[in-house]
């Protein structure tokens, strides 16, 4: 697409979606395919999910892919018609049809790849965790300020239907002010160690799995001032050689005085009928609600005290999962890609943006420091 201009939804280029109101998907508008923002995906393992998700978007299109693996490049080219593939990141960055670079590489590579993308004039989507070394923060803030390019953290949980519904009702005041937030991401991860062995040596579960519930706590409570974490290594973690805890419990207090709790256990035996993998239990002064993943269920009560459960399983599972196996993230990825494109086209804020993502990183760093020291830690604040 080249230069990205602001295009309001009233512009004649926007097409009617033709989609029914109930049970399809969230729509952020729709442009003719040739006018959609071009996305270049880097890291074609997890990034292949975005390539599939972009088939359903109205404002983005897949134009390029980059990976060191010839097999992954071949699979991506076969699945996505007309996709340019390369093992050279600079070659992808040099393409004029790439407006947004979407980064799904190992965590330790993110910071350098973000800087290079913005220097090349590209906006960025980066999967969570945004980075796992706070030392990179000054360089990221500098390049964003200098280039004017924007970043969307691929914080997929926010863009899943039950969590979107929870946020909508919160912003309408249905639950009042949040007083306590309880969020978790518990998931047995032997499969993850097998597919991504770098996770054992190159990062920490405080940055990996906890990035989901920590982001949820910050989304609702804002700046976090106090962090206290405890952790242990499970039998599964020990089997795969984890040197840091893979089960972590965290208490947090926000600047407002409100409190949150985060739990992540990546070595346990799951009870999926009893507890969803990710949950956000929001307790407000006017009401309480619970959003779940991968369940397509959202529970709350109305102003009469009647408990209501919205179950999107039959209506929307084909969009979010695209086949019978749950947990593939397609709908969430499509939602955050189009949400970001919508913000770029409108010149409007996007969320979570670079500064939000970096502040979440600083909370996660405080969790690591608390685990290592046994002390209560105050997360650092961003400068700039």
N, C-alpha and C positions, 0 to 999 in steps of 0.2 A: 504493500500500500504506500510505502514511502512516508512522506511527511503526514503526521496525524493532525487533523484539524478537528475542532469541536463540531459535532453534528448532533443537533437536538433531535429527540424522538419524533418531533413533528415534521422533520425534513422528509421530502418525498422519496429519498433513497431508502427509508425504512419501510420494510414490507410487513403486511399483516401476517401474524404467525399462523393463523388458521388452526390453532390448537384449542381444544376444549378447555373451559375454565377449571374443571375438576379433574384431578388425577393425572395430569400430564407432567408438568415441570414448571419451574420458575422461569419467567422470560424477562430478559433485560433489553429486549428489542431485537430486531433482525434486519440485517443489511444484505444486499445481493452478495453472493459468494465472492465475487472479484473485488468487493470493496471492504471486506472484513479484514481485521488486523491480522497480519501474518505472524505465526508463532513458530519459533525454532526451538526444538526440544533437545536438551543436552542430558544424556544419561538415559538410555533407552530400555532400562529394566523397569523401574517404577515409572519412568517417563512414557513408556508405551501405553500406560493407562490414560495419560492425558491425550495421546494421539487418538485413542478410541473415543474419549470423551468429547473431543473437538468435532466429532461427526454430528453432535447434537447441538452445538452452540450456534447462536445467531449473529455474533459479533466478531468471532475469531475463526481462523482456519489454520490448519497445519501446513507449513510450507517446507520445513527442513528438520532434520534430525542428526544428532552427532553422538557417536559412541566409539570407544576403542575396539569393541567386539564386532568382528565381521558378521557373526551370526545374528546379533541384535540389529545391526544395520539392515541386513537382508530381510529379517522378519518385519521391521518397520516399513521398509519400502514395499514389501509385498502386501501389507495390510492397509496402506494409505496411498491411494492413487496420486501420482505426480509428486510424491515427496522426494526432495533432494536429500541425500544422506552423505555423510562424510565422517572421517575420524579426526578431522582438523578443526578445532574450535574456532580458530581465527578465520577459516574459510566460511564457517557459518555466520560469524559476526560481520563478515564483509558483504553479505547478501542484502540488497536493497529491499527485498520482499519480506525480510524479517523485521517486524516492529517490536515484538516482545520475545525475549529469550527466557525460556522456562527451564530451570535448573533442578535436576533430580540426580545429582552425583553424590558420592560420599561427602559427609558433613565437612571434613577438613578442606575440601576443595571449594566450598561455596564462596568464601570471601573474595578470593582471587578472581573467580569467574564472574562474580557480580561487578567488581571494579572494571574488569575488561569489557563486560557488556555495556555498562553505562558509558565508558570512554568511547565505545564504538557507536554511541547514539541510540542505544536500545533501552526500552523499559524492561523490567525484570519481574518474573514470577520465580520465587525460590521456595522449594519445599521446606517444611520444618524438619529439624531445628534450623533456623536461619544461619547461624554459625555456632560453633562450639568452643570458640576461643575469643573472649572479650577484647583481647589485644587488637583485633581487627576493626573494632568499632570506629576509631578516628578516621581510618582510611575510607570506610563506607560512608560516613557522614560527609566527608570532604568531597568524594566523587559525586554524591547525590546533589550536594549544594552547587558544585561547579558545573555540572552538566544539566541540571534541571530534570533528570530522568527519575522515574518513580519505580517503586518496588511493592509488590504484593506478596506477603507471606502465604504460602500454600497451606494454611491452617485449616485442613479439610473439615474438621469437626464442626466449625462454625457454620459451614455451608451445607450441612446435612439437614434434611427436612425438619425433624423434631426440634433441633437446636435453632433453626431459623424461626420456627413457630414460637418457641419459648422467648426468643429475643423480641419478636414482633409484639407479643402481649406485654412483655416487660416495658417496652418503649411506649406502649399505650397506657401504662400506669396500672395495669391489672393487678400486679403483685406488690405495688408500692415500692418503697426503698428496700434494697437487699440488705438484710441484717447478717445472714450467715449463708455461705456457699460451700457445698460439699461436692467435690468433683473427683472422679477417679478414671484411670485407664489401667485395667487389669487384663493381661493377655499372655498366655503361655507362648514363649518365643523360641522354642527349639527350631522351628521352621525358618525363623528369621536369621538365627545364627548360621544355619546351613546355606542360605542364599546370600547373606552379607557378612562374611566372616570378619570383615574389617571392624564390625561393631564391637568385637571383643577387645581390640587393642587401641582403636582410634577415637573412641568417644565414651560417653557415660550415659547411663539410663536417665539421669537427671535432664539430659538434653534430648534424648530420644523419646521414650514413651511419655515422660512427664511433661513434654512440651504441649500435649493436648490439654490436660487438666489445668496446668499453670496458666495457659492462655485463657481458658474459660474463667478462672478466678480473676485475672487482670481485666478481662472484658467487662465484668460486672462490678468489681470492687475498685478498679483504678490502681493508682500507685500503691505498691506494697512496701511497707516500712520495716516489718519484722518477719524473719524467717527462722524457723527451728525445725531441723530435719533429723530423723533417725533412719537407719537402714540395716539390712542384713543381706547376705548372699544365700540364695536358695540352693538346694541340691542340683537343680538344673543349671543354674549359673555356674556352680563349681565344676560341673561336668564339662562345660564349654570353656573353662579357664577364665571366667570373669574375676578380675582383681578388685572390682568395686561393687557396691551393692546393686542387686537387681530387684530388690523389694524395698520401697522407700515410702515413708509416711512423713508428711510435712504439715505443720501449722503455720498459718500466715495471718498477719494483721495489716490492714490497709491504713493509709493516711487518714481515712475517715473514721477509724476506730472499729470498723466492721471486720469480721473475721472469716477466714476460709480454711478449708482442709483439703489436702491433695493426697491421694494414695495411688501408687503404682506397684504392681506385683507381676513380674515377667517370668516367673518360674512355677506358678501354681497349677493345680488341676482345675480346669474351668467348670463352672456350673451355669451354662448359658441360659437355662430356663429360669434360674433363680435371679441372676444378676447379669445385666448387659456388660459388654466389654468397656464401654465408656458411658458414664452417667454424669449429668449435671443436675444436682438437687438444689434448687434455688428457694431460699426461705426469706420471704419479704414481710414487711409489716402489714400487708393487706392480703397476702396469699402465698401459696407454695406451689411449685411445679417441678416436674421431673422429665428431662429429655434423655433419650437412650440411643446408643449405637452398638451393634448394627440393627437393633430392632427399629422398625419404623413407627415407634409409638411415642406419644407425648401426653403426659397426664397432668391435670391441674384441676382446681375447683372454681366454680363461678361465684358470683356475689351472694348466692343463696347457700353456699357451702356444699353444692352438689358436685361430686367428683366426676370429671369428664376425661375420657381417654380418646384421643385422636389416633387412629390406627391407619397408617398409610400403606400397609404392606401390599394389599392387592392393587391399590390405585397407582403406586409409584415405585414398586420394587423393580420393574423393568427398566426404569430410568436410572435409578441409583445403582443397581447391580448388573443389569443387562443380561444376566443368566441366573441360574438357580443358586450358584454359590454366592453367599453374602460376603461383604467386606472388601469389594474391589474398587470402591471409591469413584466410580465413573461419574455419577451425578454431582457429587461434591466438587470434583475437579472442574466439570463443565460450569458449575455455578460460580466458582471463584474466578475462572478465566473470563467469563462474560461480565461478571460484576466489575472486574478490573478494567476490562475494555470499555464498559459503560462509563466508568469514572474518567478514563483517559479522554474519551470522546466528548464528555461534558465539561471537562476541566474541573471535576468535582473531587472531593476527598475519597480515598479508598481505605479499606480497613480489613485486616491489620496491615499497616504500612511499614516502612522501614523503621521509623522511630518506635512504634509499638513493638515490632518484632525484636528490636535491640533491647528494649526495656525488659521484655520477657526473658531474653538471654541473660540479662543481669540478675533477674530473680533466680533463674536456674543456676547461675554461677554461685549465688548466695546459698542455694541448697547444697551444692558441692562443698562449699567452705564449711557449712554447718555440719555436714556429714563427717568431714575430715577433722574438725575441731571439737565437735560436741557442743558448740556454743550457739547462742542466738546471734544471727547476722542481720545487719541492715543492708539491703541491696544498694549498690551505687546508683546515682542518678545520671542520666545522659547529660553530656555537655554539648550544646549546639542544637 
